[in-house]
Amino acid sequence: MLMRPDRKAIETIVRMALMEDAPWGDVTSQFLLPADARISAQLVAREKGVLCGEDIFTTAMSMTGEVAIEFAVRDGEHFAKGDVIAVVGGQAQIVLQAERVALNFIQRLSGIATVTAQYVAETAGTKARIVDTRKTTPGLRLLERYAVRCGGGHNHRFSLSDAVMAKDNHLAVLTHSGTGNLTEQLRSGFARLPHTTHVEVEVDRLDQIEAILAAGVDTIMLDNFTIEDLRAGVQQVAGRALVEASGSVRLDRVREISATGVDVISVGALTHSARALDLGLDYRPIAAT
């Protein structure tokens, strides 16, 4: 079962988007359309994909006014080109005012879910997990991380406050400003952490691995390694820590990366490069009774 984003958090994000799009209302609909005009619309897939955003879509509509929505496809489910994903009905002014915001969210999130599912499919038969990164749209991380889960992927740390991840810049500062060797400096820092804090350190060369492992890390990140070095790194670590592959991971390479035996593959492209999926609302008026 998917862990859905908190409803209050969704409402906060959607409220900001609605205010941005119609700060003083939708003047086109308000001045051109009769107040009692009603319409029905189908949310139709213009291409195949994986759905994400039914709660966000519904919230954008319902926060604008009373609208009836019935989804035929649920979050995390695949759909084909031409499928009717949902049916929307209500007052024309309300539906048309909320349309763009609702579509923007569900198209963006479904795009992330779809590309994530493609990466996950490439790892079939291996132990590697596809995970996201912090390269998310500011303010939308909660939703974009959920989209990754809808696509079958997993989440990395949510924020800088959640885990230790010492990257090359951190190690460079330690090396040039600290005393003692790197292993000792890392151990000293780790000793001050709460016992539940996960610790990960990045390396970019095979000869760095032993010093990092000696510090007692939970995960070691092999950054921008060749396939041969990834395989050698996994053998060198030999189960003493989880092994994460990272750095310019592309869909056409993820299969061979997963085959090296790594435990985790982090992919920034899941969120920073996913395009919005082509979904559209097809309308028809409802005759007055």
C-alpha positions as CSV (number, residue, x, y, z in Angstrom):
1,M,0.0,0.0,0.0
2,L,1.3,3.5,-0.9
3,M,2.0,5.9,1.9
4,R,0.1,9.0,0.7
5,P,1.2,12.5,1.5
6,D,-0.5,14.2,4.5
7,R,-3.8,15.8,3.4
8,K,-3.1,19.1,5.2
9,A,0.3,19.4,3.4
10,I,-1.4,18.8,0.1
11,E,-4.0,21.5,0.8
12,T,-1.2,24.0,1.7
13,I,0.6,23.3,-1.6
14,V,-2.6,23.4,-3.7
15,R,-3.9,26.6,-2.0
16,M,-0.7,28.4,-3.0
17,A,-1.0,27.2,-6.6
18,L,-4.7,28.2,-6.8
19,M,-3.9,31.7,-5.4
20,E,-1.1,32.0,-7.9
21,D,-3.3,31.1,-10.9
22,A,-6.5,33.0,-9.9
23,P,-5.6,35.6,-7.2
24,W,-8.9,37.5,-7.9
25,G,-10.9,34.7,-9.5
26,D,-11.2,33.5,-13.1
27,V,-12.5,36.6,-14.9
28,T,-13.0,34.7,-18.2
29,S,-15.4,32.2,-16.7
30,Q,-17.0,34.6,-14.3
31,F,-17.9,37.1,-17.0
32,L,-18.6,34.8,-20.0
33,L,-20.3,31.7,-18.5
34,P,-23.7,31.5,-16.8
35,A,-23.4,30.8,-13.1
36,D,-25.7,27.8,-13.4
37,A,-23.9,26.2,-16.4
38,R,-22.7,22.7,-15.7
39,I,-20.2,20.5,-17.6
40,S,-18.8,17.0,-17.5
41,A,-15.2,16.2,-18.4
42,Q,-13.1,13.1,-18.9
43,L,-9.5,13.1,-17.8
44,V,-8.0,11.2,-20.8
45,A,-4.5,9.8,-21.3
46,R,-2.8,11.1,-24.5
47,E,0.0,8.6,-23.9
48,K,0.7,5.6,-21.7
49,G,2.1,5.9,-18.2
50,V,1.7,5.4,-14.5
51,L,-0.7,7.6,-12.5
52,C,0.2,9.8,-9.6
53,G,-1.8,12.7,-8.2
54,E,-5.4,11.6,-7.7
55,D,-5.6,13.3,-4.3
56,I,-3.9,16.4,-5.5
57,F,-6.1,16.7,-8.6
58,T,-9.2,16.2,-6.4
59,T,-8.0,18.7,-3.8
60,A,-7.4,21.4,-6.5
61,M,-11.0,20.9,-7.8
62,S,-12.7,20.6,-4.4
63,M,-10.9,23.7,-2.9
64,T,-12.4,25.7,-5.8
65,G,-15.9,24.5,-5.3
66,E,-18.2,21.5,-5.2
67,V,-17.1,19.0,-7.9
68,A,-17.9,15.3,-8.4
69,I,-14.8,13.2,-9.4
70,E,-14.6,9.5,-10.0
71,F,-11.2,7.9,-10.8
72,A,-11.1,4.8,-12.9
73,V,-7.3,4.5,-12.5
74,R,-5.6,4.8,-9.1
75,D,-2.2,6.1,-8.1
76,G,0.5,3.6,-9.0
77,E,-1.5,1.9,-11.7
78,H,-0.5,1.8,-15.4
79,F,-2.7,3.1,-18.1
80,A,-2.7,3.1,-21.9
81,K,-3.0,5.8,-24.4
82,G,-6.7,6.8,-24.8
83,D,-7.8,5.5,-21.3
84,V,-10.3,7.5,-19.3
85,I,-8.5,8.1,-16.0
86,A,-11.3,10.0,-14.3
87,V,-14.7,11.7,-14.8
88,V,-15.3,15.2,-13.5
89,G,-18.6,16.9,-13.2
90,G,-19.8,20.2,-11.7
91,Q,-20.4,23.9,-12.2
92,A,-18.5,25.1,-15.3
93,Q,-17.0,28.1,-13.6
94,I,-15.5,26.0,-10.9
95,V,-14.2,23.2,-13.0
96,L,-12.6,25.6,-15.6
97,Q,-11.0,27.7,-12.9
98,A,-9.3,24.7,-11.2
99,E,-8.5,22.9,-14.5
100,R,-4.9,24.1,-15.1
101,V,-3.7,23.7,-11.5
102,A,-5.2,20.3,-11.2
103,L,-3.7,19.2,-14.6
104,N,-0.3,20.7,-13.8
105,F,0.0,18.6,-10.7
106,I,-1.2,15.3,-12.0
107,Q,0.8,15.7,-15.3
108,R,4.0,16.5,-13.4
109,L,3.6,13.8,-10.8
110,S,2.5,11.1,-13.3
111,G,5.6,12.0,-15.4
112,I,7.8,11.3,-12.5
113,A,6.0,8.0,-11.7
114,T,6.2,6.9,-15.3
115,V,10.0,7.5,-15.6
116,T,10.6,5.9,-12.2
117,A,8.7,2.8,-13.4
118,Q,11.0,2.6,-16.4
119,Y,14.1,2.7,-14.3
120,V,12.7,0.1,-11.9
121,A,11.8,-2.3,-14.8
122,E,15.5,-2.2,-15.8
123,T,16.6,-3.5,-12.4
124,A,14.3,-6.6,-12.5
125,G,16.1,-9.7,-11.3
126,T,18.7,-7.8,-9.3
127,K,18.7,-6.6,-5.7
128,A,19.2,-2.9,-6.6
129,R,16.7,-0.3,-5.4
130,I,16.0,2.8,-7.5
131,V,15.9,5.8,-5.2
132,D,15.4,9.5,-5.7
133,T,17.6,12.5,-4.6
134,R,17.1,16.0,-3.2
135,K,17.1,17.4,-6.7
136,T,13.4,18.2,-6.5
137,T,11.3,21.3,-7.3
138,P,11.4,23.6,-4.3
139,G,8.3,23.3,-2.2
140,L,7.1,20.2,-4.0
141,R,9.4,17.5,-2.6
142,L,6.7,15.8,-0.6
143,L,4.6,15.3,-3.8
144,E,7.5,14.4,-6.0
145,R,8.8,11.8,-3.5
146,Y,5.4,10.3,-3.5
147,A,5.4,10.1,-7.3
148,V,8.6,8.1,-7.1
149,R,6.9,5.6,-4.8
150,C,4.0,5.4,-7.2
151,G,6.4,4.4,-9.9
152,G,7.8,1.6,-7.7
153,G,10.9,3.4,-6.6
154,H,12.1,4.3,-3.1
155,N,13.0,7.5,-1.3
156,H,16.5,8.6,-0.1
157,R,16.8,10.9,2.9
158,F,14.0,13.5,2.8
159,S,16.1,16.4,4.0
160,L,19.5,17.4,5.3
161,S,18.2,16.8,8.9
162,D,17.4,13.1,8.3
163,A,20.8,11.4,7.9
164,V,24.5,12.0,7.6
165,M,25.7,12.0,4.0
166,A,29.3,13.2,3.8
167,K,30.2,14.0,0.2
168,D,33.4,15.1,-1.5
169,N,33.1,18.7,-0.3
170,H,32.7,17.6,3.3
171,L,35.7,15.3,3.1
172,A,37.8,18.0,1.5
173,V,37.1,20.4,4.4
174,L,38.0,17.7,6.9
175,T,41.2,16.8,5.1
176,H,42.4,20.4,4.9
177,S,41.2,21.8,8.2
178,G,41.2,18.9,10.7
179,T,43.8,17.0,12.6
180,G,44.5,13.3,12.4
181,N,43.7,11.0,9.5
182,L,40.3,10.9,7.8
183,T,39.1,7.7,9.5
184,E,39.8,9.2,12.9
185,Q,38.0,12.5,12.0
186,L,34.9,10.6,10.8
187,R,34.8,8.4,13.8
188,S,35.0,11.4,16.1
189,G,32.1,13.1,14.3
190,F,30.0,9.9,14.2
191,A,30.5,9.3,18.0
192,R,28.4,12.5,18.7
193,L,25.4,11.3,16.6
194,P,22.3,9.8,18.0
195,H,22.5,6.0,17.7
196,T,19.6,5.9,15.2
197,T,21.2,8.2,12.7
198,H,22.1,6.5,9.4
199,V,25.6,7.4,8.1
200,E,26.6,7.5,4.5
201,V,29.9,8.6,2.9
202,E,30.7,9.3,-0.7
203,V,33.9,8.1,-2.4
204,D,35.1,8.7,-6.0
205,R,38.0,6.3,-6.1
206,L,38.5,2.7,-5.1
207,D,41.5,3.5,-2.9
208,Q,39.3,5.6,-0.6
209,I,37.0,2.7,0.4
210,E,39.0,1.1,3.2
211,A,39.5,4.3,5.1
212,I,35.8,5.1,4.9
213,L,34.7,1.6,5.9
214,A,37.1,1.7,8.9
215,A,35.1,4.7,10.2
216,G,32.0,2.5,10.6
217,V,29.6,3.8,7.9
218,D,26.2,2.2,7.1
219,T,26.3,3.1,3.4
220,I,29.2,3.9,1.0
221,M,28.4,5.8,-2.1
222,L,30.4,5.1,-5.2
223,D,30.1,8.3,-7.2
224,N,30.6,8.4,-11.0
225,F,32.4,5.0,-11.0
226,T,32.8,3.0,-14.2
227,I,31.0,-0.3,-14.5
228,E,34.3,-2.2,-13.9
229,D,35.1,-0.1,-10.8
230,L,31.5,-0.5,-9.5
231,R,31.9,-4.2,-9.7
232,A,35.3,-4.0,-8.0
233,G,34.0,-1.7,-5.3
234,V,31.1,-4.1,-4.4
235,Q,33.6,-6.9,-4.1
236,Q,35.9,-4.8,-1.9
237,V,33.1,-3.7,0.4
238,A,32.0,-7.3,0.6
239,G,28.9,-6.7,2.6
240,R,30.5,-4.5,5.3
241,A,28.1,-1.7,4.3
242,L,25.4,-1.0,1.8
243,V,26.7,0.1,-1.6
244,E,25.1,2.9,-3.5
245,A,25.8,3.8,-7.1
246,S,25.3,7.5,-8.0
247,G,26.3,10.1,-10.6
248,S,24.8,10.7,-14.0
249,V,22.7,7.5,-14.0
250,R,20.8,7.2,-17.3
251,L,18.1,4.8,-18.3
252,D,20.3,3.2,-20.9
253,R,23.0,2.4,-18.3
254,V,20.9,1.4,-15.2
255,R,20.6,-2.3,-16.2
256,E,24.4,-2.8,-16.3
257,I,24.8,-0.7,-13.1
258,S,22.3,-2.9,-11.2
259,A,24.1,-6.1,-12.5
260,T,27.3,-5.1,-10.6
261,G,25.7,-6.0,-7.3
262,V,25.1,-2.6,-5.8
263,D,22.3,-2.3,-3.3
264,V,21.0,1.2,-4.2
265,I,21.0,3.3,-7.4
266,S,20.2,7.0,-6.8
267,V,18.8,8.8,-9.8
268,G,18.5,12.6,-9.8
269,A,16.8,12.4,-13.2
270,L,13.6,10.9,-11.7
271,T,12.7,14.4,-10.4
272,H,14.9,17.0,-12.1
273,S,14.4,15.8,-15.7
274,A,11.1,14.0,-15.8
275,R,8.7,15.7,-18.3
276,A,5.0,16.2,-17.6
277,L,2.8,13.4,-19.0
278,D,0.3,14.4,-21.6
279,L,-3.1,14.2,-19.9
280,G,-6.1,16.3,-20.9
281,L,-9.6,17.1,-19.9
282,D,-12.3,16.6,-22.6
283,Y,-15.5,18.5,-21.9
284,R,-19.1,18.4,-22.8
285,P,-21.9,20.7,-21.6
286,I,-24.7,19.3,-19.5
287,A,-28.2,20.4,-20.6
288,A,-30.1,22.5,-18.1
289,T,-33.0,20.8,-16.4
